[in-house]
Amino acid sequence: MRSVVRHTMRALLLTSMHNTNGQPLASYSKVIFLPMRAFAVAAVLFLVLTVPLQNPSSGQAPAKPQVQADETSRKTNDASESPPTANPNVTETLVDETLADDPDILKMLEPYRARVRELDTVIGRLKGELRKTRIGAGTLGNFVTDGLRAEASRKLGKPITVMVTNSGGMRKNSIAEGELRVRDIFELLPFENKLITVDMSGTQLLRLLAIVLTEQDAQSGARITYRLTAGEKPEFVSAKLINTQGREQAIDPKAIYRVATIDYLYNLKSGNYSILQEARNLEPIGITMRDALMNYVKTENANERPIRATMDNRFTQIGPSAKEAAQE
């Protein structure tokens, strides 16, 4: 095959050096000769790359068919091998109600049985359904913040002016009227957020309450007045404190107020709630918000006071909304 290539190249080169009449190209332009020589080289390369060469010493066919034969032989040998035998030490067990309990597993689970049963313990009663809504998290937000504020005041032995928490941490949208169980509080507040208190000036407190409204979170201890913007978003107008007798009290910008919240909001250190970093005298109360709320429910139940789903005016809208005003 290599001799064929050599002869082909020689013929092509010779042909490219003559004109169509067989005369040498001595009198012709090299512009014509060079393309012809390039064509000859390209043709030879095509033959070399596409035509498989025979072994010059033995004259045998290319090795590829031999490889295919070897693979065929190997597959035949593999097929002749016997299939693997089953492991005699492996057994099958049907898992259903007829299977006896494993005493070791029961012993391992025993410490958790009491905790699981504890979730169904009744700790109080609920009058009316608690429901989470947009502004202030509805009656569910009122219940949580009122309970946390009362328990924080009891543990510290001094009143808490305002309690603030985020509605996103409340993971149930509603609790039906009837018995309140430990399970309800765990499902409502599944996180290990802890209660803290800080001291804030009246100016800082007003800013904090405006943030509570903007974030549509929950609070206890103040009355926030707002209106709705053209985009139906709440806009802060003013805020006043509500004393233990339910009367309104103006917020003194220069006075210092004790505010309770959760460590999660304090530790954010960014965004709207970064204002908490401006507060002073951080004091951990030493209890999670979930345990605090359960203690509050138990205390109310011990005093034969059911938890009531009340929607008061701690968030008061003034004026019509933009949509209502446009329809008038």
Secondary structure, DSSP 8 states (H G I E B T S, - for coil): -HHHHHHHHHHHHHHHTB-TTS-BGGGS-HHHHHHHHHHHHHHHHHHHHHS----TTT----SHHHHHHHHHHHHHHHHHS------TT------STTS---HHHHHHHHHHHHHHHHTT-EEEEEES-EE--SGGGHHHHHHHHHHHHHHHHHHHTS--SEEEE-GGG---SEE-SEEEEHHHHHHH--S--EEEEEEEEHHHHHHHHHHHHHTT-EEESEEEEEEE-TTS-EEEEEEEEE-TTS-EE---TTSEEEEEEEHHHHHH-SSGGGGGGG-EEEEEEEEEHHHHHHHHHHHHHHTT--EE----SSEEE-S--HHHHHH-
